[in-house]
Amino acid sequence: MDILIIVLASILIGSLGQIALKYGMIRTKIVGTREIVKNLFKVFTNFYILLGIAIFAASSFVWLYSMTRLDISFMYPLVSIGYLFVTLFAIIFLKERVSLKRWAGLSLIIIGSLLIMVGV
């Protein structure tokens, strides 16, 4: 059970990385692929984008540790729990609105993840 908490921590940390990356892109005021390519320096010198990358690196190390203890066929479907974490963090930190349809879809994903975890 302790290793499951570590897997979930990795997913939670990765979700925070997504929020940091999104916030960084909002602050760069860049829209579209062409603008990103033209402004790579601006993108990769943004504090929040660098923070997001660092958070992802930390998440990856926790994930690698988890891989030494659990089957990947068990772990990888649990990554879908990150959808819930990202949605909740987007509501809290980015003030995004989430429709009832999205909540319904997320609920189905979470139910599937819980079914996978029941076997632990």
Phi and psi in radians as a Rosetta constraint file:
Dihedral C 1 N 2 CA 2 C 2 CIRCULARHARMONIC -1.068 0.35
Dihedral N 2 CA 2 C 2 N 3 CIRCULARHARMONIC -0.682 0.35
Dihedral C 2 N 3 CA 3 C 3 CIRCULARHARMONIC -1.169 0.35
Dihedral N 3 CA 3 C 3 N 4 CIRCULARHARMONIC -0.550 0.35
Dihedral C 3 N 4 CA 4 C 4 CIRCULARHARMONIC -1.111 0.35
Dihedral N 4 CA 4 C 4 N 5 CIRCULARHARMONIC -0.668 0.35
Dihedral C 4 N 5 CA 5 C 5 CIRCULARHARMONIC -1.127 0.35
Dihedral N 5 CA 5 C 5 N 6 CIRCULARHARMONIC -0.655 0.35
Dihedral C 5 N 6 CA 6 C 6 CIRCULARHARMONIC -1.160 0.35
Dihedral N 6 CA 6 C 6 N 7 CIRCULARHARMONIC -0.726 0.35
Dihedral C 6 N 7 CA 7 C 7 CIRCULARHARMONIC -1.060 0.35
Dihedral N 7 CA 7 C 7 N 8 CIRCULARHARMONIC -0.813 0.35
Dihedral C 7 N 8 CA 8 C 8 CIRCULARHARMONIC -1.118 0.35
Dihedral N 8 CA 8 C 8 N 9 CIRCULARHARMONIC -0.614 0.35
Dihedral C 8 N 9 CA 9 C 9 CIRCULARHARMONIC -1.115 0.35
Dihedral N 9 CA 9 C 9 N 10 CIRCULARHARMONIC -0.722 0.35
Dihedral C 9 N 10 CA 10 C 10 CIRCULARHARMONIC -1.048 0.35
Dihedral N 10 CA 10 C 10 N 11 CIRCULARHARMONIC -0.761 0.35
Dihedral C 10 N 11 CA 11 C 11 CIRCULARHARMONIC -1.162 0.35
Dihedral N 11 CA 11 C 11 N 12 CIRCULARHARMONIC -0.723 0.35
Dihedral C 11 N 12 CA 12 C 12 CIRCULARHARMONIC -1.101 0.35
Dihedral N 12 CA 12 C 12 N 13 CIRCULARHARMONIC -0.788 0.35
Dihedral C 12 N 13 CA 13 C 13 CIRCULARHARMONIC -1.090 0.35
Dihedral N 13 CA 13 C 13 N 14 CIRCULARHARMONIC -0.765 0.35
Dihedral C 13 N 14 CA 14 C 14 CIRCULARHARMONIC -1.062 0.35
Dihedral N 14 CA 14 C 14 N 15 CIRCULARHARMONIC -0.629 0.35
Dihedral C 14 N 15 CA 15 C 15 CIRCULARHARMONIC -1.144 0.35
Dihedral N 15 CA 15 C 15 N 16 CIRCULARHARMONIC -0.692 0.35
Dihedral C 15 N 16 CA 16 C 16 CIRCULARHARMONIC -1.111 0.35
Dihedral N 16 CA 16 C 16 N 17 CIRCULARHARMONIC -0.610 0.35
Dihedral C 16 N 17 CA 17 C 17 CIRCULARHARMONIC -1.073 0.35
Dihedral N 17 CA 17 C 17 N 18 CIRCULARHARMONIC -0.706 0.35
Dihedral C 17 N 18 CA 18 C 18 CIRCULARHARMONIC -1.053 0.35
Dihedral N 18 CA 18 C 18 N 19 CIRCULARHARMONIC -0.751 0.35
Dihedral C 18 N 19 CA 19 C 19 CIRCULARHARMONIC -1.150 0.35
Dihedral N 19 CA 19 C 19 N 20 CIRCULARHARMONIC -0.729 0.35
Dihedral C 19 N 20 CA 20 C 20 CIRCULARHARMONIC -1.089 0.35
Dihedral N 20 CA 20 C 20 N 21 CIRCULARHARMONIC -0.737 0.35
Dihedral C 20 N 21 CA 21 C 21 CIRCULARHARMONIC -1.099 0.35
Dihedral N 21 CA 21 C 21 N 22 CIRCULARHARMONIC -0.796 0.35
Dihedral C 21 N 22 CA 22 C 22 CIRCULARHARMONIC -1.069 0.35
Dihedral N 22 CA 22 C 22 N 23 CIRCULARHARMONIC -0.793 0.35
Dihedral C 22 N 23 CA 23 C 23 CIRCULARHARMONIC -1.080 0.35
Dihedral N 23 CA 23 C 23 N 24 CIRCULARHARMONIC -0.715 0.35
Dihedral C 23 N 24 CA 24 C 24 CIRCULARHARMONIC -1.079 0.35
Dihedral N 24 CA 24 C 24 N 25 CIRCULARHARMONIC -0.736 0.35
Dihedral C 24 N 25 CA 25 C 25 CIRCULARHARMONIC -1.192 0.35
Dihedral N 25 CA 25 C 25 N 26 CIRCULARHARMONIC -0.607 0.35
Dihedral C 25 N 26 CA 26 C 26 CIRCULARHARMONIC -1.066 0.35
Dihedral N 26 CA 26 C 26 N 27 CIRCULARHARMONIC -0.761 0.35
Dihedral C 26 N 27 CA 27 C 27 CIRCULARHARMONIC -1.227 0.35
Dihedral N 27 CA 27 C 27 N 28 CIRCULARHARMONIC -0.463 0.35
Dihedral C 27 N 28 CA 28 C 28 CIRCULARHARMONIC -1.323 0.35
Dihedral N 28 CA 28 C 28 N 29 CIRCULARHARMONIC -0.320 0.35
Dihedral C 28 N 29 CA 29 C 29 CIRCULARHARMONIC 1.043 0.35
Dihedral N 29 CA 29 C 29 N 30 CIRCULARHARMONIC 0.544 0.35
Dihedral C 29 N 30 CA 30 C 30 CIRCULARHARMONIC -1.689 0.35
Dihedral N 30 CA 30 C 30 N 31 CIRCULARHARMONIC 2.325 0.35
Dihedral C 30 N 31 CA 31 C 31 CIRCULARHARMONIC -2.205 0.35
Dihedral N 31 CA 31 C 31 N 32 CIRCULARHARMONIC 2.189 0.35
Dihedral C 31 N 32 CA 32 C 32 CIRCULARHARMONIC 1.633 0.35
Dihedral N 32 CA 32 C 32 N 33 CIRCULARHARMONIC 2.731 0.35
Dihedral C 32 N 33 CA 33 C 33 CIRCULARHARMONIC -1.115 0.35
Dihedral N 33 CA 33 C 33 N 34 CIRCULARHARMONIC -0.761 0.35
Dihedral C 33 N 34 CA 34 C 34 CIRCULARHARMONIC -1.056 0.35
Dihedral N 34 CA 34 C 34 N 35 CIRCULARHARMONIC -0.707 0.35
Dihedral C 34 N 35 CA 35 C 35 CIRCULARHARMONIC -1.171 0.35
Dihedral N 35 CA 35 C 35 N 36 CIRCULARHARMONIC -0.632 0.35
Dihedral C 35 N 36 CA 36 C 36 CIRCULARHARMONIC -1.110 0.35
Dihedral N 36 CA 36 C 36 N 37 CIRCULARHARMONIC -0.807 0.35
Dihedral C 36 N 37 CA 37 C 37 CIRCULARHARMONIC -1.089 0.35
Dihedral N 37 CA 37 C 37 N 38 CIRCULARHARMONIC -0.737 0.35
Dihedral C 37 N 38 CA 38 C 38 CIRCULARHARMONIC -1.198 0.35
Dihedral N 38 CA 38 C 38 N 39 CIRCULARHARMONIC -0.428 0.35
Dihedral C 38 N 39 CA 39 C 39 CIRCULARHARMONIC -2.054 0.35
Dihedral N 39 CA 39 C 39 N 40 CIRCULARHARMONIC 0.620 0.35
Dihedral C 39 N 40 CA 40 C 40 CIRCULARHARMONIC -0.982 0.35
Dihedral N 40 CA 40 C 40 N 41 CIRCULARHARMONIC -0.693 0.35
Dihedral C 40 N 41 CA 41 C 41 CIRCULARHARMONIC -1.067 0.35
Dihedral N 41 CA 41 C 41 N 42 CIRCULARHARMONIC -0.773 0.35
Dihedral C 41 N 42 CA 42 C 42 CIRCULARHARMONIC -1.102 0.35
Dihedral N 42 CA 42 C 42 N 43 CIRCULARHARMONIC -0.691 0.35
Dihedral C 42 N 43 CA 43 C 43 CIRCULARHARMONIC -1.156 0.35
Dihedral N 43 CA 43 C 43 N 44 CIRCULARHARMONIC -0.880 0.35
Dihedral C 43 N 44 CA 44 C 44 CIRCULARHARMONIC -1.505 0.35
Dihedral N 44 CA 44 C 44 N 45 CIRCULARHARMONIC 0.129 0.35
Dihedral C 44 N 45 CA 45 C 45 CIRCULARHARMONIC -1.979 0.35
Dihedral N 45 CA 45 C 45 N 46 CIRCULARHARMONIC 0.052 0.35
Dihedral C 45 N 46 CA 46 C 46 CIRCULARHARMONIC -1.302 0.35
Dihedral N 46 CA 46 C 46 N 47 CIRCULARHARMONIC 2.243 0.35
Dihedral C 46 N 47 CA 47 C 47 CIRCULARHARMONIC -0.970 0.35
Dihedral N 47 CA 47 C 47 N 48 CIRCULARHARMONIC -0.792 0.35
Dihedral C 47 N 48 CA 48 C 48 CIRCULARHARMONIC -1.222 0.35
Dihedral N 48 CA 48 C 48 N 49 CIRCULARHARMONIC -0.568 0.35
Dihedral C 48 N 49 CA 49 C 49 CIRCULARHARMONIC -1.212 0.35
Dihedral N 49 CA 49 C 49 N 50 CIRCULARHARMONIC -0.756 0.35
Dihedral C 49 N 50 CA 50 C 50 CIRCULARHARMONIC -1.087 0.35
Dihedral N 50 CA 50 C 50 N 51 CIRCULARHARMONIC -0.693 0.35
Dihedral C 50 N 51 CA 51 C 51 CIRCULARHARMONIC -1.084 0.35
Dihedral N 51 CA 51 C 51 N 52 CIRCULARHARMONIC -0.775 0.35
Dihedral C 51 N 52 CA 52 C 52 CIRCULARHARMONIC -1.037 0.35
Dihedral N 52 CA 52 C 52 N 53 CIRCULARHARMONIC -0.742 0.35
Dihedral C 52 N 53 CA 53 C 53 CIRCULARHARMONIC -1.123 0.35
Dihedral N 53 CA 53 C 53 N 54 CIRCULARHARMONIC -0.739 0.35
Dihedral C 53 N 54 CA 54 C 54 CIRCULARHARMONIC -1.114 0.35
Dihedral N 54 CA 54 C 54 N 55 CIRCULARHARMONIC -0.707 0.35
Dihedral C 54 N 55 CA 55 C 55 CIRCULARHARMONIC -1.122 0.35
Dihedral N 55 CA 55 C 55 N 56 CIRCULARHARMONIC -0.729 0.35
Dihedral C 55 N 56 CA 56 C 56 CIRCULARHARMONIC -1.071 0.35
Dihedral N 56 CA 56 C 56 N 57 CIRCULARHARMONIC -0.688 0.35
Dihedral C 56 N 57 CA 57 C 57 CIRCULARHARMONIC -1.070 0.35
Dihedral N 57 CA 57 C 57 N 58 CIRCULARHARMONIC -0.788 0.35
Dihedral C 57 N 58 CA 58 C 58 CIRCULARHARMONIC -1.063 0.35
Dihedral N 58 CA 58 C 58 N 59 CIRCULARHARMONIC -0.767 0.35
Dihedral C 58 N 59 CA 59 C 59 CIRCULARHARMONIC -1.050 0.35
Dihedral N 59 CA 59 C 59 N 60 CIRCULARHARMONIC -0.690 0.35
Dihedral C 59 N 60 CA 60 C 60 CIRCULARHARMONIC -1.119 0.35
Dihedral N 60 CA 60 C 60 N 61 CIRCULARHARMONIC -0.691 0.35
Dihedral C 60 N 61 CA 61 C 61 CIRCULARHARMONIC -1.149 0.35
Dihedral N 61 CA 61 C 61 N 62 CIRCULARHARMONIC -0.692 0.35
Dihedral C 61 N 62 CA 62 C 62 CIRCULARHARMONIC -1.138 0.35
Dihedral N 62 CA 62 C 62 N 63 CIRCULARHARMONIC -0.709 0.35
Dihedral C 62 N 63 CA 63 C 63 CIRCULARHARMONIC -1.096 0.35
Dihedral N 63 CA 63 C 63 N 64 CIRCULARHARMONIC -0.776 0.35
Dihedral C 63 N 64 CA 64 C 64 CIRCULARHARMONIC -1.054 0.35
Dihedral N 64 CA 64 C 64 N 65 CIRCULARHARMONIC -0.728 0.35
Dihedral C 64 N 65 CA 65 C 65 CIRCULARHARMONIC -1.049 0.35
Dihedral N 65 CA 65 C 65 N 66 CIRCULARHARMONIC -0.776 0.35
Dihedral C 65 N 66 CA 66 C 66 CIRCULARHARMONIC -1.070 0.35
Dihedral N 66 CA 66 C 66 N 67 CIRCULARHARMONIC -0.612 0.35
Dihedral C 66 N 67 CA 67 C 67 CIRCULARHARMONIC -1.127 0.35
Dihedral N 67 CA 67 C 67 N 68 CIRCULARHARMONIC -0.402 0.35
Dihedral C 67 N 68 CA 68 C 68 CIRCULARHARMONIC -1.332 0.35
Dihedral N 68 CA 68 C 68 N 69 CIRCULARHARMONIC -0.228 0.35
Dihedral C 68 N 69 CA 69 C 69 CIRCULARHARMONIC -2.005 0.35
Dihedral N 69 CA 69 C 69 N 70 CIRCULARHARMONIC -0.370 0.35
Dihedral C 69 N 70 CA 70 C 70 CIRCULARHARMONIC -2.287 0.35
Dihedral N 70 CA 70 C 70 N 71 CIRCULARHARMONIC 2.767 0.35
Dihedral C 70 N 71 CA 71 C 71 CIRCULARHARMONIC -1.228 0.35
Dihedral N 71 CA 71 C 71 N 72 CIRCULARHARMONIC 2.410 0.35
Dihedral C 71 N 72 CA 72 C 72 CIRCULARHARMONIC -1.143 0.35
Dihedral N 72 CA 72 C 72 N 73 CIRCULARHARMONIC -0.520 0.35
Dihedral C 72 N 73 CA 73 C 73 CIRCULARHARMONIC -1.173 0.35
Dihedral N 73 CA 73 C 73 N 74 CIRCULARHARMONIC -0.362 0.35
Dihedral C 73 N 74 CA 74 C 74 CIRCULARHARMONIC -1.526 0.35
Dihedral N 74 CA 74 C 74 N 75 CIRCULARHARMONIC -0.770 0.35
Dihedral C 74 N 75 CA 75 C 75 CIRCULARHARMONIC -1.198 0.35
Dihedral N 75 CA 75 C 75 N 76 CIRCULARHARMONIC -0.823 0.35
Dihedral C 75 N 76 CA 76 C 76 CIRCULARHARMONIC -1.074 0.35
Dihedral N 76 CA 76 C 76 N 77 CIRCULARHARMONIC -0.712 0.35
Dihedral C 76 N 77 CA 77 C 77 CIRCULARHARMONIC -1.062 0.35
Dihedral N 77 CA 77 C 77 N 78 CIRCULARHARMONIC -0.437 0.35
Dihedral C 77 N 78 CA 78 C 78 CIRCULARHARMONIC -1.223 0.35
Dihedral N 78 CA 78 C 78 N 79 CIRCULARHARMONIC -0.307 0.35
Dihedral C 78 N 79 CA 79 C 79 CIRCULARHARMONIC -0.995 0.35
Dihedral N 79 CA 79 C 79 N 80 CIRCULARHARMONIC -0.467 0.35
Dihedral C 79 N 80 CA 80 C 80 CIRCULARHARMONIC -1.097 0.35
Dihedral N 80 CA 80 C 80 N 81 CIRCULARHARMONIC -0.340 0.35
Dihedral C 80 N 81 CA 81 C 81 CIRCULARHARMONIC -1.125 0.35
Dihedral N 81 CA 81 C 81 N 82 CIRCULARHARMONIC -0.436 0.35
Dihedral C 81 N 82 CA 82 C 82 CIRCULARHARMONIC -1.017 0.35
Dihedral N 82 CA 82 C 82 N 83 CIRCULARHARMONIC -0.515 0.35
Dihedral C 82 N 83 CA 83 C 83 CIRCULARHARMONIC -1.049 0.35
Dihedral N 83 CA 83 C 83 N 84 CIRCULARHARMONIC -0.709 0.35
Dihedral C 83 N 84 CA 84 C 84 CIRCULARHARMONIC -1.180 0.35
Dihedral N 84 CA 84 C 84 N 85 CIRCULARHARMONIC -0.817 0.35
Dihedral C 84 N 85 CA 85 C 85 CIRCULARHARMONIC -1.032 0.35
Dihedral N 85 CA 85 C 85 N 86 CIRCULARHARMONIC -0.813 0.35
Dihedral C 85 N 86 CA 86 C 86 CIRCULARHARMONIC -1.083 0.35
Dihedral N 86 CA 86 C 86 N 87 CIRCULARHARMONIC -0.732 0.35
Dihedral C 86 N 87 CA 87 C 87 CIRCULARHARMONIC -1.084 0.35
Dihedral N 87 CA 87 C 87 N 88 CIRCULARHARMONIC -0.812 0.35
Dihedral C 87 N 88 CA 88 C 88 CIRCULARHARMONIC -1.104 0.35
Dihedral N 88 CA 88 C 88 N 89 CIRCULARHARMONIC -0.749 0.35
Dihedral C 88 N 89 CA 89 C 89 CIRCULARHARMONIC -1.166 0.35
Dihedral N 89 CA 89 C 89 N 90 CIRCULARHARMONIC -0.617 0.35
Dihedral C 89 N 90 CA 90 C 90 CIRCULARHARMONIC -1.129 0.35
Dihedral N 90 CA 90 C 90 N 91 CIRCULARHARMONIC -0.666 0.35
Dihedral C 90 N 91 CA 91 C 91 CIRCULARHARMONIC -1.151 0.35
Dihedral N 91 CA 91 C 91 N 92 CIRCULARHARMONIC -0.806 0.35
Dihedral C 91 N 92 CA 92 C 92 CIRCULARHARMONIC -1.252 0.35
Dihedral N 92 CA 92 C 92 N 93 CIRCULARHARMONIC -0.889 0.35
Dihedral C 92 N 93 CA 93 C 93 CIRCULARHARMONIC -1.627 0.35
Dihedral N 93 CA 93 C 93 N 94 CIRCULARHARMONIC -0.553 0.35
Dihedral C 93 N 94 CA 94 C 94 CIRCULARHARMONIC -1.856 0.35
Dihedral N 94 CA 94 C 94 N 95 CIRCULARHARMONIC -0.044 0.35
Dihedral C 94 N 95 CA 95 C 95 CIRCULARHARMONIC 1.038 0.35
Dihedral N 95 CA 95 C 95 N 96 CIRCULARHARMONIC 0.587 0.35
Dihedral C 95 N 96 CA 96 C 96 CIRCULARHARMONIC -1.333 0.35
Dihedral N 96 CA 96 C 96 N 97 CIRCULARHARMONIC 2.673 0.35
Dihedral C 96 N 97 CA 97 C 97 CIRCULARHARMONIC -1.804 0.35
Dihedral N 97 CA 97 C 97 N 98 CIRCULARHARMONIC 2.460 0.35
Dihedral C 97 N 98 CA 98 C 98 CIRCULARHARMONIC -2.122 0.35
Dihedral N 98 CA 98 C 98 N 99 CIRCULARHARMONIC 2.195 0.35
Dihedral C 98 N 99 CA 99 C 99 CIRCULARHARMONIC -1.309 0.35
Dihedral N 99 CA 99 C 99 N 100 CIRCULARHARMONIC 2.849 0.35
Dihedral C 99 N 100 CA 100 C 100 CIRCULARHARMONIC -1.079 0.35
Dihedral N 100 CA 100 C 100 N 101 CIRCULARHARMONIC -0.617 0.35
Dihedral C 100 N 101 CA 101 C 101 CIRCULARHARMONIC -1.085 0.35
Dihedral N 101 CA 101 C 101 N 102 CIRCULARHARMONIC -0.747 0.35
Dihedral C 101 N 102 CA 102 C 102 CIRCULARHARMONIC -1.125 0.35
Dihedral N 102 CA 102 C 102 N 103 CIRCULARHARMONIC -0.723 0.35
Dihedral C 102 N 103 CA 103 C 103 CIRCULARHARMONIC -1.080 0.35
Dihedral N 103 CA 103 C 103 N 104 CIRCULARHARMONIC -0.682 0.35
Dihedral C 103 N 104 CA 104 C 104 CIRCULARHARMONIC -1.095 0.35
Dihedral N 104 CA 104 C 104 N 105 CIRCULARHARMONIC -0.792 0.35
Dihedral C 104 N 105 CA 105 C 105 CIRCULARHARMONIC -1.099 0.35
Dihedral N 105 CA 105 C 105 N 106 CIRCULARHARMONIC -0.771 0.35
Dihedral C 105 N 106 CA 106 C 106 CIRCULARHARMONIC -1.063 0.35
Dihedral N 106 CA 106 C 106 N 107 CIRCULARHARMONIC -0.667 0.35
Dihedral C 106 N 107 CA 107 C 107 CIRCULARHARMONIC -1.062 0.35
Dihedral N 107 CA 107 C 107 N 108 CIRCULARHARMONIC -0.737 0.35
Dihedral C 107 N 108 CA 108 C 108 CIRCULARHARMONIC -1.121 0.35
Dihedral N 108 CA 108 C 108 N 109 CIRCULARHARMONIC -0.706 0.35
Dihedral C 108 N 109 CA 109 C 109 CIRCULARHARMONIC -1.101 0.35
Dihedral N 109 CA 109 C 109 N 110 CIRCULARHARMONIC -0.783 0.35
Dihedral C 109 N 110 CA 110 C 110 CIRCULARHARMONIC -1.146 0.35
Dihedral N 110 CA 110 C 110 N 111 CIRCULARHARMONIC -0.697 0.35
Dihedral C 110 N 111 CA 111 C 111 CIRCULARHARMONIC -1.029 0.35
Dihedral N 111 CA 111 C 111 N 112 CIRCULARHARMONIC -0.753 0.35
Dihedral C 111 N 112 CA 112 C 112 CIRCULARHARMONIC -1.079 0.35
Dihedral N 112 CA 112 C 112 N 113 CIRCULARHARMONIC -0.744 0.35
Dihedral C 112 N 113 CA 113 C 113 CIRCULARHARMONIC -1.123 0.35
Dihedral N 113 CA 113 C 113 N 114 CIRCULARHARMONIC -0.708 0.35
Dihedral C 113 N 114 CA 114 C 114 CIRCULARHARMONIC -1.111 0.35
Dihedral N 114 CA 114 C 114 N 115 CIRCULARHARMONIC -0.661 0.35
Dihedral C 114 N 115 CA 115 C 115 CIRCULARHARMONIC -1.083 0.35
Dihedral N 115 CA 115 C 115 N 116 CIRCULARHARMONIC -0.630 0.35
Dihedral C 115 N 116 CA 116 C 116 CIRCULARHARMONIC -1.201 0.35
Dihedral N 116 CA 116 C 116 N 117 CIRCULARHARMONIC -0.704 0.35
Dihedral C 116 N 117 CA 117 C 117 CIRCULARHARMONIC -1.258 0.35
Dihedral N 117 CA 117 C 117 N 118 CIRCULARHARMONIC -0.408 0.35
Dihedral C 117 N 118 CA 118 C 118 CIRCULARHARMONIC -1.020 0.35
Dihedral N 118 CA 118 C 118 N 119 CIRCULARHARMONIC -0.520 0.35
Dihedral C 118 N 119 CA 119 C 119 CIRCULARHARMONIC -1.330 0.35
Dihedral N 119 CA 119 C 119 N 120 CIRCULARHARMONIC -0.025 0.35
